[in-house]
Amino acid sequence: MKRLFSGAQPTGTLHIGNYLGAIKNWVDLQEKYECVFSIVDYHSLTINYEKEDMKKRIIDLAATYLACGIDPERCKLFVQSWIKEHTELMWILSCVTPMGELNRMTQFKDKSSKNVGNVNLGLYAYPVLQAADIILYKSEFVPVGEDQVQHIELTREIVRKFNARYNTDIFPEPQEILSSSKRILGIDGENKMSKSLNNHIGLDDDDKTIQQKLMQAKTDPARVRKTDPGNPAVCNVFSWHKIFSTENEISECAKGCVDASIGCVQCKKILLSHMKELITPIREKKAQILKDTDYIKDVLVEGAKKCDIIAKNTINEVREVIGVKI
């Protein structure tokens, strides 16, 4: 099977947007590709964090992966920092990456605005580390959302620069696999669901918390009272119905919104049952997995062993073609 790479930062509890936009897709892709999934902890160093929490967050993210269906028997699951070749390859790639390409990265501008006072080199250059993550395993595919396509385009550009400069073809140009899930807005109805904006519904949330958050979710602002007719097209909660609810429920909620026969609270209660159906088994399975942290560590160690072999072979090839291997 062709190889695929993807990863996520251990920056806190994942939410339903992360699951639907990425992890659910990863689980399905295990059947079709040789999957390499990473906890990219070095990427999370670009923003301020409590170092005492990092180990816990790594274990927690690994447990979430496993609870969602990532299967260590069908993929390689590991921690980025355990494979030193990631950072070695990053330095080599940084020497062929044009500054102009990095200057055009829109996510750097976005992240800089959110981290005023800590706009560091890592934040600027992390797309090069991301490229190294991908091509270290000679991955041909990367599952991403639309907001990450620019990074895959940059990775291809870096591959072309490297291969041309050293007259080699050791690295393939990776192609993106776009998620079929639409971007999910947060409960504020304005921004993408995000932990940092506290507008998310987490995969660790209990039933009471899910309900509380959902009841706060923004709906059509024209519906001040239950008797006010609304427009489902501008209702964020209705956009969630199109993901979670049945066709009949979607039709009923749309009609009920337009003719004001259904209030927003009733509409949210229908959605609540489906969100619980998704989150509850993941939360409960994760709780069981976290009872055996030795198992989680064993999974990560075994994944790292397999990836270490690939990474060392790739770096040996790279050292040969750039002329430093004696």
Contacts in CASP RR format, 6 or more apart in sequence:
PFRMAT RR
TARGET T0000
AUTHOR 0000-0000-0000
METHOD contacts of the structure
MODEL  1
MKRLFSGAQPTGTLHIGNYLGAIKNWVDLQEKYECVFSIVDYHSLTINYE
KEDMKKRIIDLAATYLACGIDPERCKLFVQSWIKEHTELMWILSCVTPMG
ELNRMTQFKDKSSKNVGNVNLGLYAYPVLQAADIILYKSEFVPVGEDQVQ
HIELTREIVRKFNARYNTDIFPEPQEILSSSKRILGIDGENKMSKSLNNH
IGLDDDDKTIQQKLMQAKTDPARVRKTDPGNPAVCNVFSWHKIFSTENEI
SECAKGCVDASIGCVQCKKILLSHMKELITPIREKKAQILKDTDYIKDVL
VEGAKKCDIIAKNTINEVREVIGVKI
1 32 0 8 1.000
1 33 0 8 1.000
1 34 0 8 1.000
2 33 0 8 1.000
2 34 0 8 1.000
2 140 0 8 1.000
2 141 0 8 1.000
3 33 0 8 1.000
3 34 0 8 1.000
3 35 0 8 1.000
3 36 0 8 1.000
3 137 0 8 1.000
3 138 0 8 1.000
3 139 0 8 1.000
3 140 0 8 1.000
3 141 0 8 1.000
4 29 0 8 1.000
4 33 0 8 1.000
4 34 0 8 1.000
4 35 0 8 1.000
4 36 0 8 1.000
4 139 0 8 1.000
4 140 0 8 1.000
4 141 0 8 1.000
4 142 0 8 1.000
4 143 0 8 1.000
4 177 0 8 1.000
5 35 0 8 1.000
5 36 0 8 1.000
5 37 0 8 1.000
5 38 0 8 1.000
5 133 0 8 1.000
5 134 0 8 1.000
5 137 0 8 1.000
5 139 0 8 1.000
5 141 0 8 1.000
5 142 0 8 1.000
5 174 0 8 1.000
6 22 0 8 1.000
6 26 0 8 1.000
6 35 0 8 1.000
6 36 0 8 1.000
6 37 0 8 1.000
6 38 0 8 1.000
6 142 0 8 1.000
6 143 0 8 1.000
6 144 0 8 1.000
7 37 0 8 1.000
7 38 0 8 1.000
7 39 0 8 1.000
7 40 0 8 1.000
7 133 0 8 1.000
8 14 0 8 1.000
8 18 0 8 1.000
8 22 0 8 1.000
8 39 0 8 1.000
8 40 0 8 1.000
8 61 0 8 1.000
9 39 0 8 1.000
9 40 0 8 1.000
9 41 0 8 1.000
9 43 0 8 1.000
9 44 0 8 1.000
10 39 0 8 1.000
10 41 0 8 1.000
10 44 0 8 1.000
10 54 0 8 1.000
10 57 0 8 1.000
10 58 0 8 1.000
10 60 0 8 1.000
10 61 0 8 1.000
11 44 0 8 1.000
11 47 0 8 1.000
11 49 0 8 1.000
11 57 0 8 1.000
11 195 0 8 1.000
12 57 0 8 1.000
12 60 0 8 1.000
12 61 0 8 1.000
12 195 0 8 1.000
13 60 0 8 1.000
13 64 0 8 1.000
13 195 0 8 1.000
13 202 0 8 1.000
13 203 0 8 1.000
13 204 0 8 1.000
14 23 0 8 1.000
14 61 0 8 1.000
14 64 0 8 1.000
14 202 0 8 1.000
14 203 0 8 1.000
15 193 0 8 1.000
15 195 0 8 1.000
15 200 0 8 1.000
15 201 0 8 1.000
15 202 0 8 1.000
15 203 0 8 1.000
16 184 0 8 1.000
16 193 0 8 1.000
16 200 0 8 1.000
16 201 0 8 1.000
16 202 0 8 1.000
16 203 0 8 1.000
16 275 0 8 1.000
16 278 0 8 1.000
16 279 0 8 1.000
17 181 0 8 1.000
17 184 0 8 1.000
17 193 0 8 1.000
17 200 0 8 1.000
18 203 0 8 1.000
19 68 0 8 1.000
19 203 0 8 1.000
19 278 0 8 1.000
19 282 0 8 1.000
20 181 0 8 1.000
20 184 0 8 1.000
20 243 0 8 1.000
21 145 0 8 1.000
21 179 0 8 1.000
21 181 0 8 1.000
21 183 0 8 1.000
21 184 0 8 1.000
22 143 0 8 1.000
22 145 0 8 1.000
22 179 0 8 1.000
23 64 0 8 1.000
23 65 0 8 1.000
23 68 0 8 1.000
23 70 0 8 1.000
24 68 0 8 1.000
24 181 0 8 1.000
25 143 0 8 1.000
25 177 0 8 1.000
25 179 0 8 1.000
25 180 0 8 1.000
25 181 0 8 1.000
26 35 0 8 1.000
26 37 0 8 1.000
26 70 0 8 1.000
26 143 0 8 1.000
27 68 0 8 1.000
27 69 0 8 1.000
27 70 0 8 1.000
27 71 0 8 1.000
29 35 0 8 1.000
29 143 0 8 1.000
29 177 0 8 1.000
30 70 0 8 1.000
30 71 0 8 1.000
30 74 0 8 1.000
30 75 0 8 1.000
31 74 0 8 1.000
33 141 0 8 1.000
34 75 0 8 1.000
35 74 0 8 1.000
35 75 0 8 1.000
35 76 0 8 1.000
36 75 0 8 1.000
36 76 0 8 1.000
36 78 0 8 1.000
36 137 0 8 1.000
36 139 0 8 1.000
36 307 0 8 1.000
37 65 0 8 1.000
37 70 0 8 1.000
37 75 0 8 1.000
37 76 0 8 1.000
37 77 0 8 1.000
37 78 0 8 1.000
38 77 0 8 1.000
38 78 0 8 1.000
38 79 0 8 1.000
38 80 0 8 1.000
38 133 0 8 1.000
39 58 0 8 1.000
39 61 0 8 1.000
39 62 0 8 1.000
39 65 0 8 1.000
39 77 0 8 1.000
39 78 0 8 1.000
39 79 0 8 1.000
39 80 0 8 1.000
39 300 0 8 1.000
40 80 0 8 1.000
40 130 0 8 1.000
40 133 0 8 1.000
41 54 0 8 1.000
41 58 0 8 1.000
41 79 0 8 1.000
41 80 0 8 1.000
41 81 0 8 1.000
42 80 0 8 1.000
42 81 0 8 1.000
42 86 0 8 1.000
42 87 0 8 1.000
42 129 0 8 1.000
43 80 0 8 1.000
43 126 0 8 1.000
43 129 0 8 1.000
43 130 0 8 1.000
44 54 0 8 1.000
44 57 0 8 1.000
45 122 0 8 1.000
46 111 0 8 1.000
46 115 0 8 1.000
46 120 0 8 1.000
46 122 0 8 1.000
46 123 0 8 1.000
46 126 0 8 1.000
47 111 0 8 1.000
47 115 0 8 1.000
47 118 0 8 1.000
47 123 0 8 1.000
48 115 0 8 1.000
48 118 0 8 1.000
58 79 0 8 1.000
59 290 0 8 1.000
59 293 0 8 1.000
59 296 0 8 1.000
59 297 0 8 1.000
60 290 0 8 1.000
62 77 0 8 1.000
62 296 0 8 1.000
62 299 0 8 1.000
62 300 0 8 1.000
63 286 0 8 1.000
63 289 0 8 1.000
63 290 0 8 1.000
63 296 0 8 1.000
64 203 0 8 1.000
64 282 0 8 1.000
64 286 0 8 1.000
65 77 0 8 1.000
66 72 0 8 1.000
66 77 0 8 1.000
66 285 0 8 1.000
66 286 0 8 1.000
66 289 0 8 1.000
66 296 0 8 1.000
66 299 0 8 1.000
67 203 0 8 1.000
67 282 0 8 1.000
67 283 0 8 1.000
67 285 0 8 1.000
67 286 0 8 1.000
67 289 0 8 1.000
68 203 0 8 1.000
68 282 0 8 1.000
70 77 0 8 1.000
72 299 0 8 1.000
72 302 0 8 1.000
72 303 0 8 1.000
76 303 0 8 1.000
76 306 0 8 1.000
76 307 0 8 1.000
77 299 0 8 1.000
77 300 0 8 1.000
77 303 0 8 1.000
78 300 0 8 1.000
78 303 0 8 1.000
78 304 0 8 1.000
78 306 0 8 1.000
78 307 0 8 1.000
79 300 0 8 1.000
79 304 0 8 1.000
80 86 0 8 1.000
80 133 0 8 1.000
82 300 0 8 1.000
82 304 0 8 1.000
82 308 0 8 1.000
83 136 0 8 1.000
83 304 0 8 1.000
83 307 0 8 1.000
83 308 0 8 1.000
83 311 0 8 1.000
85 136 0 8 1.000
85 311 0 8 1.000
85 312 0 8 1.000
85 314 0 8 1.000
85 315 0 8 1.000
86 129 0 8 1.000
86 132 0 8 1.000
86 133 0 8 1.000
86 136 0 8 1.000
86 311 0 8 1.000
87 129 0 8 1.000
87 132 0 8 1.000
88 315 0 8 1.000
89 132 0 8 1.000
89 135 0 8 1.000
89 136 0 8 1.000
89 314 0 8 1.000
89 315 0 8 1.000
89 318 0 8 1.000
90 125 0 8 1.000
90 128 0 8 1.000
90 129 0 8 1.000
90 131 0 8 1.000
90 132 0 8 1.000
92 162 0 8 1.000
92 318 0 8 1.000
92 322 0 8 1.000
93 128 0 8 1.000
93 131 0 8 1.000
93 132 0 8 1.000
93 135 0 8 1.000
93 158 0 8 1.000
93 162 0 8 1.000
94 125 0 8 1.000
94 128 0 8 1.000
96 158 0 8 1.000
96 161 0 8 1.000
96 162 0 8 1.000
96 165 0 8 1.000
97 128 0 8 1.000
97 131 0 8 1.000
97 154 0 8 1.000
97 158 0 8 1.000
97 161 0 8 1.000
98 157 0 8 1.000
98 161 0 8 1.000
101 154 0 8 1.000
101 157 0 8 1.000
101 158 0 8 1.000
102 108 0 8 1.000
102 124 0 8 1.000
102 125 0 8 1.000
102 127 0 8 1.000
102 128 0 8 1.000
102 154 0 8 1.000
104 150 0 8 1.000
105 127 0 8 1.000
105 150 0 8 1.000
105 151 0 8 1.000
105 154 0 8 1.000
106 150 0 8 1.000
107 127 0 8 1.000
107 147 0 8 1.000
107 150 0 8 1.000
107 151 0 8 1.000
108 123 0 8 1.000
108 124 0 8 1.000
108 127 0 8 1.000
111 123 0 8 1.000
112 119 0 8 1.000
112 123 0 8 1.000
114 196 0 8 1.000
115 123 0 8 1.000
122 129 0 8 1.000
127 151 0 8 1.000
127 154 0 8 1.000
127 155 0 8 1.000
128 158 0 8 1.000
130 151 0 8 1.000
130 155 0 8 1.000
131 151 0 8 1.000
131 154 0 8 1.000
131 155 0 8 1.000
131 158 0 8 1.000
131 159 0 8 1.000
134 142 0 8 1.000
134 152 0 8 1.000
134 155 0 8 1.000
134 174 0 8 1.000
135 155 0 8 1.000
135 158 0 8 1.000
135 159 0 8 1.000
135 171 0 8 1.000
135 172 0 8 1.000
135 174 0 8 1.000
135 314 0 8 1.000
136 310 0 8 1.000
136 311 0 8 1.000
136 314 0 8 1.000
136 315 0 8 1.000
137 307 0 8 1.000
137 310 0 8 1.000
137 311 0 8 1.000
137 314 0 8 1.000
138 170 0 8 1.000
138 171 0 8 1.000
138 172 0 8 1.000
138 310 0 8 1.000
138 314 0 8 1.000
139 172 0 8 1.000
139 174 0 8 1.000
140 172 0 8 1.000
140 174 0 8 1.000
140 175 0 8 1.000
141 174 0 8 1.000
141 175 0 8 1.000
141 176 0 8 1.000
141 177 0 8 1.000
142 152 0 8 1.000
142 155 0 8 1.000
142 174 0 8 1.000
142 175 0 8 1.000
142 176 0 8 1.000
142 177 0 8 1.000
143 176 0 8 1.000
143 177 0 8 1.000
143 178 0 8 1.000
143 179 0 8 1.000
144 151 0 8 1.000
144 152 0 8 1.000
144 176 0 8 1.000
144 177 0 8 1.000
144 178 0 8 1.000
144 179 0 8 1.000
145 176 0 8 1.000
145 178 0 8 1.000
145 179 0 8 1.000
145 183 0 8 1.000
146 178 0 8 1.000
146 183 0 8 1.000
147 183 0 8 1.000
147 192 0 8 1.000
148 176 0 8 1.000
149 176 0 8 1.000
149 178 0 8 1.000
152 174 0 8 1.000
152 175 0 8 1.000
152 176 0 8 1.000
155 173 0 8 1.000
155 174 0 8 1.000
156 173 0 8 1.000
156 174 0 8 1.000
159 171 0 8 1.000
159 172 0 8 1.000
159 173 0 8 1.000
159 174 0 8 1.000
160 173 0 8 1.000
162 168 0 8 1.000
162 171 0 8 1.000
163 169 0 8 1.000
163 170 0 8 1.000
163 171 0 8 1.000
166 321 0 8 1.000
166 322 0 8 1.000
167 321 0 8 1.000
168 321 0 8 1.000
170 314 0 8 1.000
170 317 0 8 1.000
170 318 0 8 1.000
170 321 0 8 1.000
181 243 0 8 1.000
182 239 0 8 1.000
182 243 0 8 1.000
183 192 0 8 1.000
184 192 0 8 1.000
184 193 0 8 1.000
184 239 0 8 1.000
184 240 0 8 1.000
184 243 0 8 1.000
185 191 0 8 1.000
185 192 0 8 1.000
185 193 0 8 1.000
185 236 0 8 1.000
185 239 0 8 1.000
186 192 0 8 1.000
186 193 0 8 1.000
186 194 0 8 1.000
186 197 0 8 1.000
186 199 0 8 1.000
186 200 0 8 1.000
186 201 0 8 1.000
186 217 0 8 1.000
186 236 0 8 1.000
187 193 0 8 1.000
187 199 0 8 1.000
187 200 0 8 1.000
187 201 0 8 1.000
187 213 0 8 1.000
187 214 0 8 1.000
187 216 0 8 1.000
187 217 0 8 1.000
187 218 0 8 1.000
187 236 0 8 1.000
188 197 0 8 1.000
188 199 0 8 1.000
188 218 0 8 1.000
189 199 0 8 1.000
189 217 0 8 1.000
189 218 0 8 1.000
189 236 0 8 1.000
190 218 0 8 1.000
191 197 0 8 1.000
191 199 0 8 1.000
193 199 0 8 1.000
193 200 0 8 1.000
193 201 0 8 1.000
194 200 0 8 1.000
201 210 0 8 1.000
201 213 0 8 1.000
201 214 0 8 1.000
201 275 0 8 1.000
201 279 0 8 1.000
202 279 0 8 1.000
203 279 0 8 1.000
203 282 0 8 1.000
203 283 0 8 1.000
203 286 0 8 1.000
204 283 0 8 1.000
204 286 0 8 1.000
205 213 0 8 1.000
205 279 0 8 1.000
205 283 0 8 1.000
206 283 0 8 1.000
207 276 0 8 1.000
207 280 0 8 1.000
210 272 0 8 1.000
210 275 0 8 1.000
210 276 0 8 1.000
210 279 0 8 1.000
211 272 0 8 1.000
214 237 0 8 1.000
214 268 0 8 1.000
214 271 0 8 1.000
214 272 0 8 1.000
214 275 0 8 1.000
215 265 0 8 1.000
215 268 0 8 1.000
217 236 0 8 1.000
217 237 0 8 1.000
217 240 0 8 1.000
217 268 0 8 1.000
218 236 0 8 1.000
218 237 0 8 1.000
219 235 0 8 1.000
219 236 0 8 1.000
219 237 0 8 1.000
219 238 0 8 1.000
219 264 0 8 1.000
219 267 0 8 1.000
220 230 0 8 1.000
220 231 0 8 1.000
220 232 0 8 1.000
220 234 0 8 1.000
220 235 0 8 1.000
220 257 0 8 1.000
220 264 0 8 1.000
221 234 0 8 1.000
222 228 0 8 1.000
222 229 0 8 1.000
222 230 0 8 1.000
222 231 0 8 1.000
222 234 0 8 1.000
223 229 0 8 1.000
223 230 0 8 1.000
223 257 0 8 1.000
223 260 0 8 1.000
223 263 0 8 1.000
223 264 0 8 1.000
226 260 0 8 1.000
226 263 0 8 1.000
226 264 0 8 1.000
226 265 0 8 1.000
227 260 0 8 1.000
228 260 0 8 1.000
229 257 0 8 1.000
229 258 0 8 1.000
229 259 0 8 1.000
229 260 0 8 1.000
230 257 0 8 1.000
230 258 0 8 1.000
230 260 0 8 1.000
231 257 0 8 1.000
231 258 0 8 1.000
232 238 0 8 1.000
232 253 0 8 1.000
232 254 0 8 1.000
232 257 0 8 1.000
232 258 0 8 1.000
235 257 0 8 1.000
237 264 0 8 1.000
237 267 0 8 1.000
237 268 0 8 1.000
237 271 0 8 1.000
238 253 0 8 1.000
238 254 0 8 1.000
238 257 0 8 1.000
238 267 0 8 1.000
240 271 0 8 1.000
241 249 0 8 1.000
241 250 0 8 1.000
241 253 0 8 1.000
241 267 0 8 1.000
241 270 0 8 1.000
241 271 0 8 1.000
242 250 0 8 1.000
244 271 0 8 1.000
244 274 0 8 1.000
244 275 0 8 1.000
244 278 0 8 1.000
245 253 0 8 1.000
245 270 0 8 1.000
245 271 0 8 1.000
245 274 0 8 1.000
249 270 0 8 1.000
252 262 0 8 1.000
253 262 0 8 1.000
253 267 0 8 1.000
253 270 0 8 1.000
255 261 0 8 1.000
255 262 0 8 1.000
256 262 0 8 1.000
256 263 0 8 1.000
256 267 0 8 1.000
257 263 0 8 1.000
257 267 0 8 1.000
289 295 0 8 1.000
289 296 0 8 1.000
290 296 0 8 1.000
316 325 0 8 1.000
319 325 0 8 1.000
END
